Amino acid sequence: DYLGDKDLTQETRDLISSLPSEKGWLVSQMYQYQGRWQTQALLQGTLKCQKHFEAKDSDIILVTNPKSGTTWLKALVFALINRHKFPVSSSSSGNHPLLVTNPHLLVPFLEGVYYESPDFDFSELPSPRLMNTHISHFSLPESVKSSSCKIVYCCRNPKDMFVSLWHFGKKLAPEETADYPLERAVEAFCEGKFIGGPFWDHVLEYWHASRENPSKVLFVTYEDLKKQTGDEIKRIAEFLGCGFIGDEEVSEIVKLCSFESLSGLKVNREGKLPNGMETKAFFRKGETGGWSDTLTDSLAEEIDRTMEEKFRGSGLKF
Ligand code: A3P
């Protein structure tokens, strides 16, 4: 699993010994590499990805912070780009891959695969290759930046993302999180000292990249996906140059990938990923604004204050 420290290479161990490290919320030890806090496992995956991944111009890379809608975005874009190969209307008859396979198994997670299966051959993936990552814009493999591959970035309201991570952490690492006070987790989140943090820099880097190079990086939000899923699918389709897509087909994709539909499937209720993670952990509530059942007003204000400070002048708002 990504929290562990098994199968580390000597190269990773050497690097790790030179990095700033801290005990953290969610993991006992985390390491700061190129500004971002990581587990040892995902750090190794990131290093390998930076070194070995060769992007192609036709690649599509989905980027998120954890708990920001990764699973949903994977399902939506998979259904969209494969709609001729796997007609979505056939989903009603049970033939669509998303009905029998968890989205994480249909769209490889770059740094996860580089850690768990270093021999995985990305060149074998059907074209256009669809992959995802949590790697920051700064740390992307050089070829991703220099090629014409497309990046779809999905961001989520920080309060909802935090709360989603809080509950996910309890399932994923019950021993590490059992006695961790919510107040300290909020503090760690605001300061950026948690696995995957800082949230703020990650979002801002991709936000600026999308403004500087709108044909390379498309910025979408979980909130917009929720409010107007169909319109956002069309925007993604246009960005990816997917050709014409009819309203009926869009509605079929919306329905197939909805929280209600995916979370009810056996494969997502009872399945496991090869690393042992239960697929149901990726489906909790699937709502916007759900943070209010976990955060007190003062903790919510702490996140809001930090957000205002960090995003000031950027044009980015939630
Ligand atoms: P909640 O914990 O707020 O319910 P990620 O996929 O990046 O790990 O994010 C997980 C979050 O996305 C969880 O949020 C989960 O419930 C939500 N989610 C998963 N599938 C979804 C879908 N099809 N539609 C909307 N939200 C979804």
Residues whose N, C-alpha, C, O or C-beta is under 5 A from the ligand:
A	BS01	A3P	N65 P66 K67 S68 G69 T70 T71 W72 D160 S164 C257 S258 F259 L262 F282 F283 R284 K285 G286 E287
